[in-house]
Amino acid sequence: MSENGLEFLQKRTVRTLALGQILGGFGLGSTLSIGALLAAELSGTVAWSGAAATFSTLGTAVWAIPLARLAFAKGRRIALALGAALAITGATLVITAAAVKFFPLLLLALFMLGAGSAASLQARFAATDIPTNKKVGKDLSLVVWATTIGAVTGPNLFGPGEVVGNWLGLPELTGPFVFTIAAQMLATTVFWFGLRPDPLLVAKQIAADKLQTKPKVSLSSAFSTLRQYPVAAYAIISIALSHMVMVAVMSMTPVHVTSHGGSLVVVGFVISLHILGMYAFAPLFGMLSDKIGPVKTILTGQLIFVAALMIAGLGSETHDAVTLGLFLLGLGWSAATVSGSALLTVSVPDEQKTNVQGLSDSLMNLSGAFGGAIAGSLVALFMFTGLNLITLVPVTAIIVMSVLVRNYRKTHPSVGIQDLPISS
């Protein structure tokens, strides 16, 4: 395919991925916010409220690798469409679990919904499959940004969702998942018909013309690649720990706000602003990553995290402080995730990208699941303030690693990265 043909296909791919992300984003707010409240209600204890984030992120972690392998074997089109289709099953099971009041079924439903998030995460990497002369940060961040529309709108559909749910005779709090089902059906259709020709299959064919041997796709080969390219390992760790911090604090916010007299509408507003911070400014961080380097942008994200955790933690008794803190929390996550993903994409050979990207998404969400799992216990022991202050520990770890990586790059300028310079 000619260079102009690749540029045209890249633009079409980014548009398709962006539309799919808009639709897929509708399920995010419902899963994390309403899911936390349903978990507390069906389990009978607030300590299990963090299970919503735990099992949805655990599901994302588990689904990430098989969906990445499916993408490598059959293309992004099939993998992304399947992820969205599995999320439909999860949303349906949420409604069923609430109807029969069976908490384990809710956990399974949240696990299935994680497949939709795995597809959403994979979509950002799909924007970088086709080899062009453009820098990867911009296109990757545009796909992340597209999630804003659905993800921010989703939590504000709690009220209308309950109206629809009551009209359909659904259990309390499950109405918004009707919108999730409809949106994921549309996302499945967009991915299935829009990603033709498949960007990853095109990229594989181009790579196959250059390679003499077929690359291995396995966990062992992924870890072997990370040992060979330490900058890629740093990118994965930064993404994973940043996600853990975000999930831990965000997963307990709905319970904290409602326990302080906040209504479901207030919860929806807080989560909407948080998700706005996560996705709306992604292009800014993508361009920043391309301009000043991804390591500096990751470091910027950690500094934003520090401000977010201090404001939300020390101001935990006021809705305004928590709202501002959650917005900044999303902003810090965006900076770290966009720049970390861009750094990972250009830090490994083309034939290992999909393999390592799947591992990254899996580790990212395992970290998130861990953060959600311990969040409830930390709040029970140290309250919401303590949770925020404790999560400063992994943030500090990333800051230290960023300094070490910058020093490493000064002494090893040609190791661990393919073509994107890390600014010093």
N, C-alpha and C positions, 0 to 999 in steps of 0.2 A: 504494500500500500504506500502511496506517495506521502510526502510530508504534509501537503495540503489536505490529503484525505484523512490523515491521522488527526490533524487539527480540527477538521470538521467533525469527525467521530468523537473527539474529546469534548467538544462543546455540546454535542447532542447527549453524550453520556452524562455530563454534569447536570444538564437540564432534567434528564429523566431521574437521576438520583435525587436531585433537589425536590422534585414533585413527590417522589416516594417518601422522602423524609418528612415533608409537610404532613402527609397523611399518617405516617407511622407515629409522628409525634403526639397525636391526639391521645394515645394510650398511656403515655408516660406519666402525666400528672395523676390520672386515676389510679394507676398501679401503686405509686409511691405514697399518695396522700390517703385516698379512700382505703387502700389496702392496709395501711397501718391502723386505721380506725376499725376496720373489719376484723383484723387480727386480734386487737384488744377485746372486741366484743365477743367473738366466737370462742376465744381462749379463756375469757373471764378474768384476765389480768393484764395490766399495762406493761408488765415485763416482757410480754410476747409481742408487743406492738412493733418492735424492731424486726420481727420475723418477716414482715412484708418486704422490706428492703433486702433482708438476708436471703430469702428464697428466690426473689426475682433476680437479684444479682448473681446468686449461685447458679440459677438457671442460665443466665447469660454466659457465665463462665464455662459451664458444661457444654452448652450449645455452640460456643464460639469455635472450638477446634473442629468438630465434625462439619460445621457449616463452611469453615475455611478450607477443609479438605475437599468438600463437595465442590466448592468454587474452583479449586485447583484442577479437579478432575472434569467437571462439567460446565464450569463457567459461573460468573457472578449472577447471571439471570436466574438460574435454577436455585442457587443458594439463597439469594435475597427473597425470592418469591416463597420458598419453603419456610424461611424464618417468619415472614409475615403470616403465613397460613397457620403455623403452629401457635402464634400469638392469638389467633381467632379462637382456637380450641381453649387456650388458657382463659380468655375473657368469658367464654361460655361457662367454664367450670367455676369461675368466681361466683357467678350468679347462682349456679347450682349449689355450691357450698353454703352460700348464705341462706338459700331456701331450705336446705336440710339441716342447717346449723351444725356442720361437720368440719371442725377446724383442720384436720389433716388434709381434707380435700382442697381447702383454701390454699394450703401450702403447696400442694401439687399444681394448682391453677397458677399461682404466682411463679412457680418454677417454669411452667409452660410459657407464660408471658415473657419470661426472660429471653426466649428465642427471638421475639420481636426486637428486643434491645440489642441482641447479638447481631441481627441483620442490620440494624441501624448503625452500629459501630463499624461493621464491615463495609457499609456503603461509603464511609469517608475514605477508606483505603481504595475502594473501587474507582474513586475519582483520580487516583494517581497511577492506575494500571498502564494506560497507554503512554508509551515513551514519546514525549515531545520536548521541545526546548524550553518550555515554560517551567518556572519554579513551582514546586508542589504545594507550598503553603497556601497559596491563594485558592486553587481549585478545591483542595481538601477542606479549607475553612468555609467555602461557599456551601458545600454540602452539609457541613455541621450547622451553619447558619440557618439553612432551610428548615431545620427541625423547630426553629423558634415559633413559627406560625401555629403549628398544631400543638406543640408542647405548652406554649403560653395560653392558648385558647382553651386547652383541655381542662385545667383546674377550674376555669371560670364557667364551665358547663356543668358544674356540680348541681347548681339549682335547676337548670333546664333538664338535666339528666334525671333528677329525682321526679320531676313532673312527668317525663316520659316513662320512667320506671313505675310510677303510681298508675299511670294510664294503662300500662301493660300488666299491672298486677305483680310486679317484681318485688323482691325483698328490699327493705330499707337499705340505702347507700349503694345499691347495685345499678341504678339507672344509668350513671355515666358510662358503664361498660358496654351499653348498647351502642354508644357513639364509637367506642374503641373497636367493636366488632365491625361496624360499617366502614370505619376508616382503614382498618387493616385489610379488609376485602378489596378496597380500592387500591391500596398500596401493592397488594399481591398482583393485581391486574396491571398496574403501571410497570412494575419490574419485569413481569413475564413478557409483555408485549413491547416495552420500550427499549430494553437492552438488547437490541438486535442491530448489527452484529455485537456479540458479547465482547466487552472491552478486555477482559482477562484472557479470553481465548485468542484474541488478536495479538495481545502482548506476548502470549506464550509462543505463538507461531513465529513472531519476529525474533524472540529469544532462541527458539529452536534452530533457526537458520544460522545462529552464531555458535551454538553449543554442540559439542560432539557427543556428550553423554547426557542421559536423562537425570535431572536432579532428584535426590531423595526427599520425600515428604514424611516426616515423623517428628515426634517430640525430641528424640535424641539428636536428630540432625539440626533441629531448631536451637537446642541448647549448645550444640557444638558451634553453630554459627555465632551465637552470642559470646562464646569464649574467644572466638577469633576477632569479633568486632565489639570491643568493650563499650564504645560509645552507644551502640544499639542497646546494650544491656542497661546502661544508665537511662536511656530514653524509656525503656519498659518499666524500670523501677520507679521513675518519676511519675509516669502515668498511673501506675498501680497505687502508689501511696497517696497521690493527690485524690484519686477516686475514693480511696478508703476514708480519707478525711471528710470529703464531701458527703458521702453516703451516711457516715456515722452521725453527723450533725443534722443533716436534712431529714433523716428517717425519724428522728425524735421530735422534730419541730411541730408537726401537727398535734401530737399528744401534749406537748408543752404549752402550745397556744390555747388549746381547748381547756386544759386544766387551769388556765388563768383567765377563763371567761370568754375566750374567743369563739365566735361562731364558725360554722362550716364555711361561710362566705369569707370570713377573715382568713381562715386556713388556705382557702383557694387563692386569695389575693397574695398572701405571703409566698406560697409555692410558685405562683405565676411569676412574681418578680425574681425569685430564685432561678427559675428556668430561663427567664429573660436574660439574666446574667450569664447563664451557661451557654446560650446559643446565639443571642442577638449580636454579640460583639466578636464572634468568631472570625469574621473577615479582617477585623482590625488586628487581631493577634496573628492571623495568617500572614498578613502583609508585614507585620512587625518581625515575625520569624524570618521571612525572606530578606528583610532589610538589615536587621542588627544581629541575626543569628538565633537559632532555636534555644541555645543554652541560656542566653540572657533573657529570652522570653519566658522560659520555664522559671527562672529565678524571679522574674517580675510576678508571675503567678503566685509564687510562694509568699512574697511580700504582701500581696493582696490578701492571701489566706490569713496572714498574721493580723492584719487590720480587721478582717471579718470575724475571726474567732474572739478577738479581744472585745469588739463591739457587741456581738451577740452574747458572749459569756458574761461580761461585766454589766451589760444592760438587759439581762434576761427577764427582768420584772416588767419591762415596758415593751409593748407591741412594736413601737417605732424602731427601737434599737434592734430587736430581733429581725424585723423586716429588712432593715439596712444591712445587718450582718449576713442574712441569708442571700441577699442580692450580691454582696461582695464575695460570698462563698462561691456562688455560681460563676462570677467573673474570674476568680482565681483558678477554678477548675477549667474554664475555657482556655485560659492562657496556657496552662500546663498541658492540657490534652491536645490542643491543636498543634502547639510547637513540638511537643513530645512525639506526636504521630508523624509530623513532617520529618523530624530528625530520624525517626526509626525507618521511614520509607527510603531515605537516601543513604542510610548507614549500612545496608546489607546488599549483597549481590541480587540482581533481578530474579534469578531462579529460586532464591530463598525467601523472597518478600512475603508471599502468601502464607508460607509456613510459619515464619516468625510473627507476622501480623496476627495470625490466629492464636498463637501462644500469648502474645501481648494482651489481646482482648480477654483471654481466659484468665490470666494472672490479674489483670485489672479488676475483673469482676469477682474473683476469689477474694481479693483484698477488700472490695466493697462489701461482699457477704460477711467477711470477718468484722468489718467496721459496723455493719448493721446488727450483727449478732451480739457484740459486746456493748452496743450503745445503750440498750435498755438497762442493763445491769449497772453501767457507769452512771446513768442518770439516777437510778435508784440509790446508789451509794453516795454520789457526789453532786447530784442535781444537774440541771442543764448547764449551769456555769462551769462545774467541774468537767463535764464532757468537752466543752469548748477548749478549756485550758489544757486538758490532757492531749487533745489532738494537735497541739502545737509541737509535740514531740516528733511525729513523722515529718512535719513541715520543716523543722530544724534539720532533720536528717537529709532532706532533699537539698536544702541550702548548702550544707557541708559538701555533699556529693557534687553539686554544681561547681563549687570552687575547685574541687579536686579535678574534675573533668577539664575545666579551663586550663589548669596547670598541666594536665596530661597532654592536652592538645598542643601546648607550647613546646613540649619535648618530643611529642610523637605526631607531627603534623600530617603524616600520610597514613596513619593507622586508624581504622575503625569508622571511616566515613568515605563515601564514594565520590560525591561531587558537590556537596554543599558545605561551604566553609563555616566553621563556628567562630563567631567574632570573639575576640579577646577583650 
